[in-house]
Amino acid sequence: MKNNEQKPDFLFDKGNYTFLLIGIGVIALGFVLMSGGGSVNPKVFNDDIFSFRRIRLAPAVVLIGFGITIYSIFKKSK
């Protein structure tokens, strides 16, 4: 009889995993936005490292990604 077989119990629901993957993607996007701004010559300083994208936008995107990830952990399953 196959009625006694149990389905594996997962800790999270499909929606939780979806939010978790979205959060990880947003975090990765923030780190990509943070990258770059170096100089080929180490004796030349590049002011591009202090751009709005690297100082304000990228850390905000990373924090939003962490918020989405935390939400996916605390979200109740149905």
All heavy atoms as a GROMACS GRO file, in nm:
protein
  611
    1MET      N    1   0.083  -0.119   0.000
    1MET     CA    2   0.000   0.000   0.000
    1MET      C    3   0.088   0.125   0.000
    1MET      O    4   0.184   0.133   0.073
    1MET     CB    5  -0.088   0.003   0.125
    1MET     CG    6  -0.204  -0.091   0.120
    1MET     SD    7  -0.300  -0.075   0.268
    1MET     CE    8  -0.435   0.013   0.206
    2LYS      N    9   0.046   0.219  -0.079
    2LYS     CA   10   0.122   0.342  -0.088
    2LYS      C   11   0.060   0.454  -0.006
    2LYS      O   12   0.107   0.565  -0.010
    2LYS     CB   13   0.134   0.384  -0.234
    2LYS     CG   14   0.214   0.287  -0.315
    2LYS     CD   15   0.252   0.345  -0.446
    2LYS     CE   16   0.338   0.243  -0.517
    2LYS     NZ   17   0.417   0.300  -0.620
    3ASN      N   18  -0.042   0.426   0.069
    3ASN     CA   19  -0.105   0.529   0.151
    3ASN      C   20  -0.021   0.565   0.271
    3ASN      O   21  -0.036   0.671   0.329
    3ASN     CB   22  -0.244   0.483   0.197
    3ASN     CG   23  -0.342   0.476   0.082
    3ASN    OD1   24  -0.320   0.537  -0.022
    3ASN    ND2   25  -0.449   0.401   0.101
    4ASN      N   26   0.069   0.477   0.312
    4ASN     CA   27   0.150   0.502   0.430
    4ASN      C   28   0.274   0.586   0.400
    4ASN      O   29   0.345   0.625   0.491
    4ASN     CB   30   0.192   0.370   0.494
    4ASN     CG   31   0.074   0.296   0.553
    4ASN    OD1   32  -0.030   0.357   0.581
    4ASN    ND2   33   0.088   0.166   0.571
    5GLU      N   34   0.302   0.610   0.272
    5GLU     CA   35   0.418   0.691   0.237
    5GLU      C   36   0.392   0.837   0.276
    5GLU      O   37   0.285   0.889   0.256
    5GLU     CB   38   0.446   0.683   0.087
    5GLU     CG   39   0.495   0.549   0.042
    5GLU     CD   40   0.525   0.548  -0.106
    5GLU    OE1   41   0.541   0.657  -0.163
    5GLU    OE2   42   0.530   0.439  -0.162
    6GLN      N   43   0.494   0.898   0.332
    6GLN     CA   44   0.481   1.037   0.374
    6GLN      C   45   0.561   1.126   0.279
    6GLN      O   46   0.668   1.088   0.233
    6GLN     CB   47   0.533   1.057   0.516
    6GLN     CG   48   0.446   0.994   0.621
    6GLN     CD   49   0.501   1.025   0.760
    6GLN    OE1   50   0.611   1.074   0.774
    6GLN    NE2   51   0.422   0.995   0.860
    7LYS      N   52   0.505   1.242   0.253
    7LYS     CA   53   0.579   1.342   0.176
    7LYS      C   54   0.686   1.402   0.266
    7LYS      O   55   0.665   1.417   0.386
    7LYS     CB   56   0.484   1.452   0.128
    7LYS     CG   57   0.395   1.411   0.014
    7LYS     CD   58   0.300   1.518  -0.033
    7LYS     CE   59   0.344   1.658  -0.011
    7LYS     NZ   60   0.250   1.759  -0.059
    8PRO      N   61   0.800   1.438   0.210
    8PRO     CA   62   0.901   1.503   0.294
    8PRO      C   63   0.851   1.641   0.339
    8PRO      O   64   0.792   1.715   0.261
    8PRO     CB   65   1.022   1.515   0.203
    8PRO     CG   66   0.970   1.501   0.065
    8PRO     CD   67   0.844   1.420   0.073
    9ASP      N   68   0.872   1.671   0.464
    9ASP     CA   69   0.830   1.800   0.518
    9ASP      C   70   0.943   1.900   0.500
    9ASP      O   71   1.053   1.882   0.554
    9ASP     CB   72   0.794   1.788   0.666
    9ASP     CG   73   0.669   1.708   0.688
    9ASP    OD1   74   0.583   1.708   0.598
    9ASP    OD2   75   0.655   1.645   0.795
   10PHE      N   76   0.918   2.004   0.422
   10PHE     CA   77   1.016   2.109   0.402
   10PHE      C   78   0.991   2.218   0.504
   10PHE      O   79   0.879   2.240   0.549
   10PHE     CB   80   1.007   2.166   0.261
   10PHE     CG   81   1.052   2.069   0.156
   10PHE    CD1   82   0.961   2.010   0.070
   10PHE    CD2   83   1.186   2.037   0.142
   10PHE    CE1   84   1.002   1.921  -0.027
   10PHE    CE2   85   1.228   1.948   0.045
   10PHE     CZ   86   1.136   1.890  -0.038
   11LEU      N   87   1.096   2.287   0.540
   11LEU     CA   88   1.086   2.392   0.639
   11LEU      C   89   1.009   2.513   0.585
   11LEU      O   90   0.931   2.574   0.657
   11LEU     CB   91   1.226   2.436   0.684
   11LEU     CG   92   1.234   2.535   0.799
   11LEU    CD1   93   1.169   2.477   0.923
   11LEU    CD2   94   1.378   2.568   0.827
   12PHE      N   95   1.028   2.543   0.456
   12PHE     CA   96   0.963   2.659   0.396
   12PHE      C   97   0.872   2.617   0.283
   12PHE      O   98   0.882   2.508   0.229
   12PHE     CB   99   1.067   2.757   0.341
   12PHE     CG  100   1.156   2.818   0.446
   12PHE    CD1  101   1.294   2.812   0.432
   12PHE    CD2  102   1.103   2.880   0.556
   12PHE    CE1  103   1.376   2.868   0.528
   12PHE    CE2  104   1.185   2.936   0.652
   12PHE     CZ  105   1.322   2.930   0.637
   13ASP      N  106   0.785   2.709   0.246
   13ASP     CA  107   0.693   2.689   0.134
   13ASP      C  108   0.761   2.737   0.006
   13ASP      O  109   0.868   2.797   0.009
   13ASP     CB  110   0.566   2.772   0.163
   13ASP     CG  111   0.448   2.731   0.078
   13ASP    OD1  112   0.457   2.628   0.011
   13ASP    OD2  113   0.347   2.805   0.080
   14LYS      N  114   0.698   2.713  -0.108
   14LYS     CA  115   0.754   2.756  -0.237
   14LYS      C  116   0.768   2.908  -0.242
   14LYS      O  117   0.866   2.961  -0.296
   14LYS     CB  118   0.665   2.708  -0.351
   14LYS     CG  119   0.717   2.743  -0.486
   14LYS     CD  120   0.627   2.694  -0.596
   14LYS     CE  121   0.678   2.738  -0.731
   14LYS     NZ  122   0.588   2.699  -0.840
   15GLY      N  123   0.673   2.980  -0.185
   15GLY     CA  124   0.680   3.127  -0.183
   15GLY      C  125   0.800   3.178  -0.104
   15GLY      O  126   0.862   3.277  -0.141
   16ASN      N  127   0.832   3.108   0.007
   16ASN     CA  128   0.948   3.147   0.086
   16ASN      C  129   1.077   3.134   0.005
   16ASN      O  130   1.163   3.222   0.009
   16ASN     CB  131   0.958   3.061   0.211
   16ASN     CG  132   0.844   3.083   0.307
   16ASN    OD1  133   0.736   3.033   0.283
   16ASN    ND2  134   0.868   3.157   0.413
   17TYR      N  135   1.089   3.022  -0.067
   17TYR     CA  136   1.209   3.002  -0.148
   17TYR      C  137   1.216   3.103  -0.263
   17TYR      O  138   1.325   3.147  -0.300
   17TYR     CB  139   1.215   2.860  -0.202
   17TYR     CG  140   1.248   2.759  -0.094
   17TYR    CD1  141   1.155   2.663  -0.056
   17TYR    CD2  142   1.370   2.760  -0.030
   17TYR    CE1  143   1.185   2.570   0.043
   17TYR    CE2  144   1.402   2.668   0.069
   17TYR     CZ  145   1.309   2.574   0.104
   17TYR     OH  146   1.339   2.483   0.202
   18THR      N  147   1.102   3.140  -0.317
   18THR     CA  148   1.100   3.241  -0.424
   18THR      C  149   1.151   3.375  -0.371
   18THR      O  150   1.236   3.439  -0.433
   18THR     CB  151   0.958   3.256  -0.479
   18THR    OG1  152   0.912   3.129  -0.524
   18THR    CG2  153   0.955   3.354  -0.594
   19PHE      N  154   1.098   3.418  -0.255
   19PHE     CA  155   1.146   3.543  -0.196
   19PHE      C  156   1.293   3.534  -0.159
   19PHE      O  157   1.368   3.631  -0.172
   19PHE     CB  158   1.063   3.579  -0.072
   19PHE     CG  159   0.937   3.654  -0.103
   19PHE    CD1  160   0.813   3.598  -0.079
   19PHE    CD2  161   0.942   3.782  -0.155
   19PHE    CE1  162   0.697   3.667  -0.107
   19PHE    CE2  163   0.828   3.852  -0.184
   19PHE     CZ  164   0.704   3.794  -0.160
   20LEU      N  165   1.337   3.418  -0.112
   20LEU     CA  166   1.477   3.400  -0.076
   20LEU      C  167   1.568   3.417  -0.198
   20LEU      O  168   1.670   3.486  -0.191
   20LEU     CB  169   1.498   3.263  -0.013
   20LEU     CG  170   1.637   3.231   0.040
   20LEU    CD1  171   1.670   3.322   0.158
   20LEU    CD2  172   1.645   3.087   0.081
   21LEU      N  173   1.531   3.357  -0.310
   21LEU     CA  174   1.611   3.371  -0.432
   21LEU      C  175   1.609   3.514  -0.485
   21LEU      O  176   1.711   3.564  -0.534
   21LEU     CB  177   1.562   3.273  -0.538
   21LEU     CG  178   1.592   3.126  -0.510
   21LEU    CD1  179   1.528   3.037  -0.616
   21LEU    CD2  180   1.741   3.102  -0.502
   22ILE      N  181   1.494   3.581  -0.475
   22ILE     CA  182   1.487   3.722  -0.517
   22ILE      C  183   1.579   3.806  -0.429
   22ILE      O  184   1.652   3.893  -0.479
   22ILE     CB  185   1.341   3.772  -0.512
   22ILE    CG1  186   1.259   3.706  -0.622
   22ILE    CG2  187   1.335   3.924  -0.523
   22ILE    CD1  188   1.110   3.732  -0.612
   23GLY      N  189   1.576   3.783  -0.298
   23GLY     CA  190   1.663   3.857  -0.207
   23GLY      C  191   1.810   3.836  -0.236
   23GLY      O  192   1.890   3.930  -0.236
   24ILE      N  193   1.849   3.712  -0.265
   24ILE     CA  194   1.988   3.683  -0.298
   24ILE      C  195   2.027   3.752  -0.429
   24ILE      O  196   2.138   3.805  -0.442
   24ILE     CB  197   2.011   3.531  -0.304
   24ILE    CG1  198   2.001   3.471  -0.163
   24ILE    CG2  199   2.145   3.497  -0.366
   24ILE    CD1  200   2.000   3.321  -0.159
   25GLY      N  201   1.935   3.755  -0.524
   25GLY     CA  202   1.962   3.824  -0.650
   25GLY      C  203   1.979   3.974  -0.631
   25GLY      O  204   2.067   4.036  -0.693
   26VAL      N  205   1.897   4.034  -0.544
   26VAL     CA  206   1.909   4.178  -0.517
   26VAL      C  207   2.041   4.208  -0.446
   26VAL      O  208   2.106   4.309  -0.476
   26VAL     CB  209   1.786   4.228  -0.436
   26VAL    CG1  210   1.805   4.370  -0.388
   26VAL    CG2  211   1.660   4.217  -0.519
   27ILE      N  212   2.081   4.122  -0.354
   27ILE     CA  213   2.210   4.140  -0.286
   27ILE      C  214   2.324   4.133  -0.388
   27ILE      O  215   2.416   4.216  -0.386
   27ILE     CB  216   2.228   4.036  -0.175
   27ILE    CG1  217   2.130   4.060  -0.061
   27ILE    CG2  218   2.371   4.038  -0.120
   27ILE    CD1  219   2.123   3.948   0.040
   28ALA      N  220   2.318   4.036  -0.478
   28ALA     CA  221   2.423   4.023  -0.580
   28ALA      C  222   2.425   4.146  -0.670
   28ALA      O  223   2.533   4.194  -0.708
   28ALA     CB  224   2.399   3.896  -0.662
   29LEU      N  225   2.307   4.198  -0.705
   29LEU     CA  226   2.301   4.320  -0.786
   29LEU      C  227   2.367   4.437  -0.714
   29LEU      O  228   2.440   4.516  -0.775
   29LEU     CB  229   2.155   4.354  -0.820
   29LEU     CG  230   2.132   4.485  -0.893
   29LEU    CD1  231   2.191   4.478  -1.034
   29LEU    CD2  232   1.985   4.518  -0.897
   30GLY      N  233   2.345   4.449  -0.584
   30GLY     CA  234   2.408   4.555  -0.506
   30GLY      C  235   2.559   4.546  -0.507
   30GLY      O  236   2.629   4.647  -0.520
   31PHE      N  237   2.611   4.424  -0.496
   31PHE     CA  238   2.756   4.408  -0.500
   31PHE      C  239   2.813   4.435  -0.638
   31PHE      O  240   2.924   4.486  -0.650
   31PHE     CB  241   2.797   4.269  -0.450
   31PHE     CG  242   2.799   4.260  -0.300
   31PHE    CD1  243   2.703   4.186  -0.234
   31PHE    CD2  244   2.895   4.324  -0.225
   31PHE    CE1  245   2.703   4.177  -0.096
   31PHE    CE2  246   2.897   4.317  -0.088
   31PHE     CZ  247   2.801   4.242  -0.022
   32VAL      N  248   2.738   4.403  -0.742
   32VAL     CA  249   2.782   4.436  -0.878
   32VAL      C  250   2.786   4.587  -0.896
   32VAL      O  251   2.878   4.643  -0.957
   32VAL     CB  252   2.691   4.368  -0.982
   32VAL    CG1  253   2.715   4.424  -1.121
   32VAL    CG2  254   2.713   4.218  -0.982
   33LEU      N  255   2.685   4.657  -0.842
   33LEU     CA  256   2.682   4.803  -0.851
   33LEU      C  257   2.799   4.866  -0.774
   33LEU      O  258   2.846   4.974  -0.808
   33LEU     CB  259   2.551   4.858  -0.797
   33LEU     CG  260   2.427   4.836  -0.883
   33LEU    CD1  261   2.303   4.881  -0.807
   33LEU    CD2  262   2.439   4.910  -1.013
   34MET      N  263   2.845   4.798  -0.670
   34MET     CA  264   2.955   4.850  -0.589
   34MET      C  265   3.090   4.832  -0.656
   34MET      O  266   3.186   4.900  -0.621
   34MET     CB  267   2.957   4.776  -0.455
   34MET     CG  268   2.946   4.865  -0.336
   34MET     SD  269   2.959   4.772  -0.185
   34MET     CE  270   2.789   4.733  -0.156
   35SER      N  271   3.101   4.741  -0.750
   35SER     CA  272   3.231   4.705  -0.806
   35SER      C  273   3.280   4.812  -0.904
   35SER      O  274   3.205   4.895  -0.953
   35SER     CB  275   3.222   4.571  -0.877
   35SER     OG  276   3.140   4.583  -0.990
   36GLY      N  277   3.408   4.805  -0.934
   36GLY     CA  278   3.469   4.895  -1.031
   36GLY      C  279   3.523   5.021  -0.968
   36GLY      O  280   3.532   5.034  -0.847
   37GLY      N  281   3.561   5.114  -1.052
   37GLY     CA  282   3.610   5.243  -1.004
   37GLY      C  283   3.758   5.246  -0.975
   37GLY      O  284   3.808   5.343  -0.920
   38GLY      N  285   3.828   5.142  -1.011
   38GLY     CA  286   3.971   5.138  -0.988
   38GLY      C  287   4.046   5.215  -1.095
   38GLY      O  288   3.990   5.270  -1.188
   39SER      N  289   4.174   5.217  -1.080
   39SER     CA  290   4.260   5.286  -1.176
   39SER      C  291   4.367   5.188  -1.224
   39SER      O  292   4.415   5.104  -1.149
   39SER     CB  293   4.326   5.407  -1.111
   39SER     OG  294   4.411   5.472  -1.202
   40VAL      N  295   4.404   5.201  -1.350
   40VAL     CA  296   4.508   5.114  -1.406
   40VAL      C  297   4.643   5.148  -1.345
   40VAL      O  298   4.721   5.062  -1.308
   40VAL     CB  299   4.512   5.128  -1.560
   40VAL    CG1  300   4.623   5.044  -1.618
   40VAL    CG2  301   4.378   5.090  -1.619
   41ASN      N  302   4.669   5.277  -1.330
   41ASN     CA  303   4.794   5.324  -1.272
   41ASN      C  304   4.773   5.347  -1.123
   41ASN      O  305   4.689   5.428  -1.083
   41ASN     CB  306   4.838   5.453  -1.341
   41ASN     CG  307   4.974   5.500  -1.297
   41ASN    OD1  308   5.037   5.440  -1.210
   41ASN    ND2  309   5.020   5.606  -1.360
   42PRO      N  310   4.848   5.279  -1.035
   42PRO     CA  311   4.826   5.296  -0.890
   42PRO      C  312   4.866   5.434  -0.838
   42PRO      O  313   4.828   5.472  -0.727
   42PRO     CB  314   4.911   5.186  -0.826
   42PRO     CG  315   5.008   5.146  -0.930
   42PRO     CD  316   4.947   5.177  -1.062
   43LYS      N  317   4.938   5.513  -0.917
   43LYS     CA  318   4.978   5.647  -0.873
   43LYS      C  319   4.875   5.754  -0.908
   43LYS      O  320   4.888   5.867  -0.867
   43LYS     CB  321   5.113   5.683  -0.934
   43LYS     CG  322   5.224   5.595  -0.885
   43LYS     CD  323   5.357   5.636  -0.941
   43LYS     CE  324   5.465   5.546  -0.885
   43LYS     NZ  325   5.598   5.586  -0.928
   44VAL      N  326   4.771   5.713  -0.983
   44VAL     CA  327   4.667   5.807  -1.024
   44VAL      C  328   4.540   5.776  -0.946
   44VAL      O  329   4.494   5.662  -0.945
   44VAL     CB  330   4.640   5.797  -1.177
   44VAL    CG1  331   4.527   5.887  -1.217
   44VAL    CG2  332   4.766   5.828  -1.255
   45PHE      N  333   4.484   5.877  -0.880
   45PHE     CA  334   4.362   5.859  -0.802
   45PHE      C  335   4.241   5.884  -0.890
   45PHE      O  336   4.236   5.981  -0.966
   45PHE     CB  337   4.359   5.954  -0.683
   45PHE     CG  338   4.237   5.939  -0.597
   45PHE    CD1  339   4.224   5.830  -0.513
   45PHE    CD2  340   4.135   6.031  -0.601
   45PHE    CE1  341   4.113   5.813  -0.435
   45PHE    CE2  342   4.023   6.017  -0.522
   45PHE     CZ  343   4.011   5.907  -0.439
   46ASN      N  344   4.144   5.796  -0.882
   46ASN     CA  345   4.022   5.807  -0.963
   46ASN      C  346   3.907   5.849  -0.872
   46ASN      O  347   3.872   5.778  -0.778
   46ASN     CB  348   3.992   5.672  -1.029
   46ASN     CG  349   3.882   5.682  -1.131
   46ASN    OD1  350   3.820   5.786  -1.148
   46ASN    ND2  351   3.857   5.572  -1.200
   47ASP      N  352   3.847   5.966  -0.899
   47ASP     CA  353   3.736   6.016  -0.818
   47ASP      C  354   3.607   5.938  -0.839
   47ASP      O  355   3.511   5.957  -0.766
   47ASP     CB  356   3.709   6.164  -0.850
   47ASP     CG  357   3.810   6.256  -0.783
   47ASP    OD1  358   3.871   6.214  -0.683
   47ASP    OD2  359   3.827   6.370  -0.832
   48ASP      N  360   3.603   5.850  -0.937
   48ASP     CA  361   3.482   5.774  -0.967
   48ASP      C  362   3.444   5.679  -0.854
   48ASP      O  363   3.331   5.632  -0.848
   48ASP     CB  364   3.502   5.696  -1.097
   48ASP     CG  365   3.372   5.651  -1.158
   48ASP    OD1  366   3.271   5.722  -1.138
   48ASP    OD2  367   3.371   5.547  -1.225
   49ILE      N  368   3.538   5.652  -0.764
   49ILE     CA  369   3.508   5.562  -0.651
   49ILE      C  370   3.407   5.626  -0.555
   49ILE      O  371   3.337   5.557  -0.482
   49ILE     CB  372   3.638   5.524  -0.578
   49ILE    CG1  373   3.615   5.401  -0.491
   49ILE    CG2  374   3.692   5.639  -0.497
   49ILE    CD1  375   3.741   5.339  -0.440
   50PHE      N  376   3.394   5.757  -0.557
   50PHE     CA  377   3.301   5.828  -0.470
   50PHE      C  378   3.172   5.866  -0.541
   50PHE      O  379   3.105   5.961  -0.502
   50PHE     CB  380   3.367   5.954  -0.411
   50PHE     CG  381   3.484   5.922  -0.323
   50PHE    CD1  382   3.611   5.966  -0.356
   50PHE    CD2  383   3.467   5.848  -0.207
   50PHE    CE1  384   3.719   5.937  -0.275
   50PHE    CE2  385   3.574   5.819  -0.126
   50PHE     CZ  386   3.701   5.863  -0.160
   51SER      N  387   3.134   5.794  -0.644
   51SER     CA  388   3.012   5.826  -0.719
   51SER      C  389   2.889   5.789  -0.636
   51SER      O  390   2.895   5.710  -0.542
   51SER     CB  391   3.012   5.751  -0.852
   51SER     OG  392   2.997   5.613  -0.831
   52PHE      N  393   2.776   5.845  -0.676
   52PHE     CA  394   2.648   5.818  -0.609
   52PHE      C  395   2.616   5.669  -0.610
   52PHE      O  396   2.566   5.614  -0.513
   52PHE     CB  397   2.536   5.898  -0.677
   52PHE     CG  398   2.399   5.861  -0.628
   52PHE    CD1  399   2.351   5.911  -0.509
   52PHE    CD2  400   2.318   5.776  -0.702
   52PHE    CE1  401   2.225   5.877  -0.463
   52PHE    CE2  402   2.192   5.741  -0.657
   52PHE     CZ  403   2.146   5.792  -0.537
   53ARG      N  404   2.647   5.604  -0.721
   53ARG     CA  405   2.614   5.462  -0.736
   53ARG      C  406   2.686   5.376  -0.633
   53ARG      O  407   2.629   5.284  -0.576
   53ARG     CB  408   2.651   5.416  -0.876
   53ARG     CG  409   2.609   5.274  -0.905
   53ARG     CD  410   2.656   5.230  -1.040
   53ARG     NE  411   2.798   5.199  -1.032
   53ARG     CZ  412   2.872   5.166  -1.135
   53ARG    NH1  413   2.821   5.166  -1.255
   53ARG    NH2  414   2.998   5.137  -1.120
   54ARG      N  415   2.813   5.406  -0.606
   54ARG     CA  416   2.891   5.323  -0.514
   54ARG      C  417   2.873   5.362  -0.368
   54ARG      O  418   2.887   5.276  -0.280
   54ARG     CB  419   3.038   5.332  -0.552
   54ARG     CG  420   3.066   5.263  -0.681
   54ARG     CD  421   3.213   5.259  -0.712
   54ARG     NE  422   3.234   5.193  -0.838
   54ARG     CZ  423   3.239   5.256  -0.954
   54ARG    NH1  424   3.225   5.385  -0.958
   54ARG    NH2  425   3.258   5.189  -1.065
   55ILE      N  426   2.843   5.486  -0.341
   55ILE     CA  427   2.834   5.531  -0.202
   55ILE      C  428   2.693   5.522  -0.147
   55ILE      O  429   2.672   5.488  -0.031
   55ILE     CB  430   2.886   5.677  -0.190
   55ILE    CG1  431   3.034   5.682  -0.227
   55ILE    CG2  432   2.865   5.732  -0.051
   55ILE    CD1  433   3.125   5.606  -0.135
   56ARG      N  434   2.592   5.550  -0.227
   56ARG     CA  435   2.454   5.554  -0.178
   56ARG      C  436   2.367   5.441  -0.232
   56ARG      O  437   2.299   5.373  -0.158
   56ARG     CB  438   2.388   5.688  -0.217
   56ARG     CG  439   2.459   5.807  -0.162
   56ARG     CD  440   2.414   5.836  -0.022
   56ARG     NE  441   2.472   5.962   0.019
   56ARG     CZ  442   2.532   5.979   0.135
   56ARG    NH1  443   2.539   5.880   0.220
   56ARG    NH2  444   2.582   6.095   0.167
   57LEU      N  445   2.368   5.424  -0.363
   57LEU     CA  446   2.274   5.330  -0.427
   57LEU      C  447   2.307   5.184  -0.395
   57LEU      O  448   2.219   5.108  -0.354
   57LEU     CB  449   2.273   5.353  -0.578
   57LEU     CG  450   2.176   5.266  -0.658
   57LEU    CD1  451   2.033   5.297  -0.618
   57LEU    CD2  452   2.197   5.288  -0.806
   58ALA      N  453   2.430   5.144  -0.414
   58ALA     CA  454   2.468   5.003  -0.396
   58ALA      C  455   2.446   4.954  -0.252
   58ALA      O  456   2.387   4.847  -0.233
   58ALA     CB  457   2.611   4.981  -0.440
   59PRO      N  458   2.490   5.028  -0.149
   59PRO     CA  459   2.461   4.979  -0.013
   59PRO      C  460   2.311   4.974   0.018
   59PRO      O  461   2.266   4.884   0.089
   59PRO     CB  462   2.531   5.080   0.078
   59PRO     CG  463   2.637   5.139  -0.006
   59PRO     CD  464   2.582   5.143  -0.145
   60ALA      N  465   2.234   5.068  -0.037
   60ALA     CA  466   2.089   5.064  -0.015
   60ALA      C  467   2.028   4.941  -0.081
   60ALA      O  468   1.940   4.875  -0.023
   60ALA     CB  469   2.024   5.191  -0.070
   61VAL      N  470   2.076   4.905  -0.200
   61VAL     CA  471   2.025   4.786  -0.270
   61VAL      C  472   2.061   4.661  -0.191
   61VAL      O  473   1.979   4.569  -0.177
   61VAL     CB  474   2.079   4.782  -0.415
   61VAL    CG1  475   2.048   4.649  -0.481
   61VAL    CG2  476   2.021   4.896  -0.496
   62VAL      N  477   2.182   4.655  -0.136
   62VAL     CA  478   2.222   4.539  -0.056
   62VAL      C  479   2.134   4.527   0.068
   62VAL      O  480   2.089   4.418   0.104
   62VAL     CB  481   2.372   4.548  -0.019
   62VAL    CG1  482   2.409   4.443   0.084
   62VAL    CG2  483   2.458   4.532  -0.142
   63LEU      N  484   2.109   4.638   0.136
   63LEU     CA  485   2.025   4.634   0.256
   63LEU      C  486   1.882   4.594   0.221
   63LEU      O  487   1.818   4.520   0.299
   63LEU     CB  488   2.027   4.770   0.326
   63LEU     CG  489   2.157   4.805   0.398
   63LEU    CD1  490   2.150   4.946   0.455
   63LEU    CD2  491   2.185   4.705   0.508
   64ILE      N  492   1.830   4.640   0.110
   64ILE     CA  493   1.696   4.598   0.066
   64ILE      C  494   1.695   4.448   0.039
   64ILE      O  495   1.600   4.377   0.076
   64ILE     CB  496   1.652   4.679  -0.057
   64ILE    CG1  497   1.623   4.823  -0.018
   64ILE    CG2  498   1.530   4.616  -0.123
   64ILE    CD1  499   1.604   4.917  -0.134
   65GLY      N  500   1.801   4.397  -0.021
   65GLY     CA  501   1.812   4.253  -0.045
   65GLY      C  502   1.815   4.173   0.084
   65GLY      O  503   1.751   4.068   0.095
   66PHE      N  504   1.888   4.223   0.184
   66PHE     CA  505   1.888   4.156   0.315
   66PHE      C  506   1.749   4.160   0.378
   66PHE      O  507   1.706   4.064   0.442
   66PHE     CB  508   1.991   4.218   0.408
   66PHE     CG  509   2.131   4.172   0.383
   66PHE    CD1  510   2.233   4.263   0.366
   66PHE    CD2  511   2.163   4.037   0.376
   66PHE    CE1  512   2.363   4.222   0.342
   66PHE    CE2  513   2.292   3.994   0.353
   66PHE     CZ  514   2.393   4.087   0.336
   67GLY      N  515   1.679   4.272   0.361
   67GLY     CA  516   1.542   4.282   0.413
   67GLY      C  517   1.449   4.181   0.348
   67GLY      O  518   1.367   4.117   0.416
   68ILE      N  519   1.461   4.165   0.217
   68ILE     CA  520   1.378   4.067   0.146
   68ILE      C  521   1.411   3.926   0.194
   68ILE      O  522   1.322   3.843   0.215
   68ILE     CB  523   1.398   4.079  -0.007
   68ILE    CG1  524   1.344   4.212  -0.057
   68ILE    CG2  525   1.331   3.964  -0.081
   68ILE    CD1  526   1.380   4.244  -0.200
   69THR      N  527   1.539   3.898   0.214
   69THR     CA  528   1.580   3.766   0.261
   69THR      C  529   1.528   3.738   0.402
   69THR      O  530   1.478   3.628   0.429
   69THR     CB  531   1.734   3.756   0.258
   69THR    OG1  532   1.780   3.788   0.128
   69THR    CG2  533   1.780   3.617   0.296
   70ILE      N  534   1.536   3.836   0.489
   70ILE     CA  535   1.484   3.818   0.626
   70ILE      C  536   1.333   3.800   0.623
   70ILE      O  537   1.278   3.717   0.696
   70ILE     CB  538   1.526   3.937   0.714
   70ILE    CG1  539   1.677   3.931   0.738
   70ILE    CG2  540   1.451   3.938   0.846
   70ILE    CD1  541   1.735   4.054   0.802
   71TYR      N  542   1.264   3.874   0.536
   71TYR     CA  543   1.120   3.858   0.522
   71TYR      C  544   1.086   3.716   0.476
   71TYR      O  545   0.990   3.656   0.525
   71TYR     CB  546   1.063   3.960   0.424
   71TYR     CG  547   0.918   3.936   0.390
   71TYR    CD1  548   0.818   3.968   0.480
   71TYR    CD2  549   0.882   3.879   0.268
   71TYR    CE1  550   0.684   3.944   0.450
   71TYR    CE2  551   0.750   3.856   0.236
   71TYR     CZ  552   0.652   3.888   0.328
   71TYR     OH  553   0.520   3.864   0.298
   72SER      N  554   1.166   3.662   0.384
   72SER     CA  555   1.137   3.527   0.334
   72SER      C  556   1.155   3.423   0.443
   72SER      O  557   1.088   3.320   0.442
   72SER     CB  558   1.227   3.494   0.216
   72SER     OG  559   1.360   3.470   0.258
   73ILE      N  560   1.244   3.447   0.538
   73ILE     CA  561   1.264   3.353   0.648
   73ILE      C  562   1.148   3.360   0.747
   73ILE      O  563   1.100   3.258   0.796
   73ILE     CB  564   1.400   3.381   0.717
   73ILE    CG1  565   1.514   3.347   0.622
   73ILE    CG2  566   1.412   3.301   0.847
   73ILE    CD1  567   1.648   3.392   0.670
   74PHE      N  568   1.100   3.480   0.777
   74PHE     CA  569   0.996   3.496   0.879
   74PHE      C  570   0.855   3.480   0.825
   74PHE      O  571   0.760   3.473   0.903
   74PHE     CB  572   1.008   3.632   0.947
   74PHE     CG  573   1.124   3.640   1.043
   74PHE    CD1  574   1.220   3.739   1.029
   74PHE    CD2  575   1.137   3.548   1.145
   74PHE    CE1  576   1.326   3.746   1.116
   74PHE    CE2  577   1.244   3.554   1.232
   74PHE     CZ  578   1.339   3.653   1.218
   75LYS      N  579   0.839   3.474   0.693
   75LYS     CA  580   0.705   3.462   0.633
   75LYS      C  581   0.644   3.327   0.672
   75LYS      O  582   0.707   3.223   0.662
   75LYS     CB  583   0.717   3.473   0.481
   75LYS     CG  584   0.585   3.467   0.410
   75LYS     CD  585   0.608   3.480   0.260
   75LYS     CE  586   0.475   3.457   0.194
   75LYS     NZ  587   0.483   3.358   0.090
   76LYS      N  588   0.520   3.330   0.714
   76LYS     CA  589   0.451   3.207   0.755
   76LYS      C  590   0.414   3.125   0.635
   76LYS      O  591   0.366   3.176   0.534
   76LYS     CB  592   0.324   3.241   0.833
   76LYS     CG  593   0.347   3.298   0.969
   76LYS     CD  594   0.367   3.186   1.065
   76LYS     CE  595   0.369   3.244   1.205
   76LYS     NZ  596   0.400   3.146   1.303
   77SER      N  597   0.433   2.995   0.645
   77SER     CA  598   0.389   2.905   0.539
   77SER      C  599   0.243   2.872   0.558
   77SER      O  600   0.191   2.874   0.669
   77SER     CB  601   0.472   2.776   0.543
   77SER     OG  602   0.607   2.805   0.524
   78LYS      N  603   0.177   2.837   0.448
   78LYS     CA  604   0.034   2.806   0.457
   78LYS      C  605   0.011   2.666   0.504
   78LYS      O  606   0.080   2.575   0.487
   78LYS     CB  607  -0.032   2.827   0.321
   78LYS     CG  608  -0.035   2.972   0.284
   78LYS     CD  609  -0.103   2.991   0.151
   78LYS     CE  610  -0.104   3.139   0.115
   78LYS     NZ  611  -0.159   3.167  -0.012
   0.00000   0.00000   0.00000
